């Protein structure tokens, strides 16, 4: 099992550590609900250094990225980022990712920790036709997500970059916490604002220390992966391995907005046909209207008790004190307001399909 450069720091802070995607990661410190509320109302810091980073460079870098990703990376300018996915050859998704345009002919791809080897092999396979320069820098870089409505104010003293001016899905490269050339990016996964810091492993402990010193007057706290999951679920953001995987198409998952048929990409012909013909199932958001908590793989049924789908993510929302979830259902049950039910301990618990996000600030 791998450690991040900060694993020992989390252990010293008394974090509950768990194996996650091959890494020893902090799942919680004080408790999920407290940490969740810290991010929604103040500022919290996640160590997400387990994420993978690939640098794709050279004259053919964009052509390769256009081929392997679903979104249109030609629209990126330096300092902008884009959410995208790697479609596979059979209609599913290899992974979801963020593409950053660092400079002309150089892009940073940030992928999920559990998929680093799989993603690399997938891109490499298609790079035979392009010959772009590929560097896997995942083991050399750390990533901190500083999230919450007070993040900008709390961190401004650590940099001369105007943090409030960095728009969502934009980034700056500049000094931060005494380190030069840090990527400061507003691509958060919580829905409460803030930004991410990419720096070298050798620099991250200094950054962590200074972040907590600067954030002390704002009640800053370290946050574990459990709260990261409840925060992203309240926004309806997909989690790879739960809501999307090798068997779910981007169109079924509601990711048509990152699937651009203005270019040729892996399996684009089949996905275009699926778009034309329509999908048979859809990922929906739902709230339980009776007591219970939906969990991954629980069966979803219609009002007559017939199976119509499966829960992919579920929790008791700390912000709204309601049981919420995502799941795939037959398309005729996917409209907002549809009455469905989730099987919990052999009981059909009533639920309603709702519009995302669940949490509205």
Buried (B, 14 or more C-beta within 10 A) or exposed (E): EBBBBBBEBBBEEEBBBBEBBEBBBBBBBBBBBBBBBBBBBBBBBBBBBBBBBBBBBBEBBBBBBBBBBBBBBEEBEEBBBBBBBBBBEEBBBBBBBBBBBBEEBBBBBBBBBBBBEBBBEBBBEBBEEBEBBBEBEBEEBBBBBBBBBBBBBBBBEBBEBEBEEBEEBBBBBBBBBEBEEBBBBBBBBBBBBBBBBBBBBEBBBEBBEBBBEBBEEBBBBBBBBBBBBBBBBBBBBBBBBBBBBBEBBBBBBBBBEBBBBEBEBBBBEBBEEBBEEEBEBBBBBBBBBEEBBBEBEBBBBBEEEEEBBBBBBBBBBBBEEBBBBBBBBBBEBBEEEBEBBBBBEEEBBBBBBBEBBBBEE
